[in-house]
Amino acid sequence: MTRKICCVFLTLSVLIFIGAGCRDSKMATDAKVVFSNTLKGNFFFQPESKTAYDKVAADSTGKYQFVAEIQEPTFFRYVGVKQGFYSVYLTPGANVEIVESENGVEFKGDWAAENTFLAENRYIGISKEGIESYSAEWLEINSEEIKRLIAKLEASGLDNEFIHLQGLKYKYDFYNQLLFGPANAMMFAHMNIELPEHYYDFAQSMTFTDSAIVQIPKWFTVMLGVFERGEKEGWIEVSPEHYMEIYAKKIEDEKVRSLFLVKLLDHVLQKGYSDDFPVYIESVRPFITHAAALEELPSLEARYRASREAHKTILRGEMAPEFKAVDINGKEYSSADFKGKIQVLDFWFTGCIPCRAEMPYMEKLADDMQGENIVFIAMSVDTGDELMALWREMVKDKRGAELQLNLPGGFKSDLVKKYLIHGVPRIVIVDKEGKIVDANAKRPSDPKLRMLLERLI
């Protein structure tokens, strides 16, 4: 877990102040959390949307506290000494105290009743013996649980804004589980999941008309998941270059649409260099109209320029680096063997769970395009006797069209260094002339990759 100093200022939106007004407004937006734990041990506090964990450390006076600059109600997460997880509701100017003792966790100060409600009414998904996860019966049980929690929330007599936001949060927590739970269960728990017919129908009918959505921790993940599921199900048009514009036209609320688009652009930059970023940003610029989102565009464009400079040796149109790799029997292949063919290089290693999750999709692409002027190469970067033995065991029975090769040197090889690969899975596309089409292509589970490849054939 990431360990940082306890007093962290989180800038969630940018305000412009002039003169003495800056001090007054800033004081009004600082939310303060004091920890009065009687138990010894580490505990953590950070925005609920953040995946890393920030250890709370004592300040110079020996006190444990957290200060956040926020401009609207926001959900945080407290992970206690006993590793219990708690949602914490904060608003600008709030003063909250969290006390953890042998008897549990107690909330004092502002929003004590609301935070106590959260602690006592969590939704983490209901499982019952004899009922398979994500089955029709499971869906019914969990849908009823969400309805029960929202009904209890609405009858609680708590703050109206809190009720509205927490009601949305219950729904989005459930949507998030519906969208990503099955894949996570198969990847991490090795469960065999069979989804009922019409499982994803809820996503087809979802609308994003409430601007308060953007205050919910999983709002962006859920929205992106809904749109990507729509592409896979055929509800949404697939376009490798203009998919952001297609998404934008489906979001009615100005604030939600604008903030979603800048987060989507940020998401692209975080995933690695993209030759198509200028196309993306120009296609959605007319749809980004909210002030808070407009302020983000210059920094996004600056990050793209820096990324382009850092990746200038593998831009679209550059000659692809040559490679040599071996199959399970030690037979050597080189890039020269595939001259005149489109090459799809899938860099992966056996310990990479997301890589293994993408394998069936890449294998199907290879099988579907077998006979075309294209070659799919699973480029393992495993090294060492143990991992090489595991790789051979994994690929020995594969009979599909995808060629299974191992790259000598793995992550330390010249090829990986030339492609600036720091993590996998990483998909690289090379055209018939040996020039790079995309050095950081979409994953095979994304239908936009198939469309791009079909255009190249």
Secondary structure, 3 states (H helix, E strand, C coil): CCCCCCCCCCCCCCCCCCCCHHHHHHHHHEEEEEECCCCCCCCEEEECCCCCCCECCCCCCCCCEEEEECCCCEEEEEECCCCCEEEEEECCCCEEEEEEECCEEEEEECCHHHHHHHHHCCCCCCCCCCCCCCCHHHHHHHHHHHHHHHHHHHCCCCCHHHHHHHHHHHHHHHHHHHHHHHHHHHHHCCCCCCCCCCCCHHHHCCCCCCHHHHHCCCHHHHHHHHHHHHHHHCCCCCCCCCHHHHHHCCCCCHHHHHHHHHHHHHHHHHHCCCCCHHHHHHHHHHHCCCHHHHCCHHHHHHHHHHHHHHCHHHCCCCECCCCEEECCCCCEEEHHHHCCCEEEEEEECCCCHHHHHHHHHHHHHHHHCCCCCEEEEEEECCCCHHHHHHHHHHHCCCCCCCEEEECCCHHHCHHHHHCCCCCCCEEEEECCCCEEEECCCCCCCCHHHHHHHHHHC
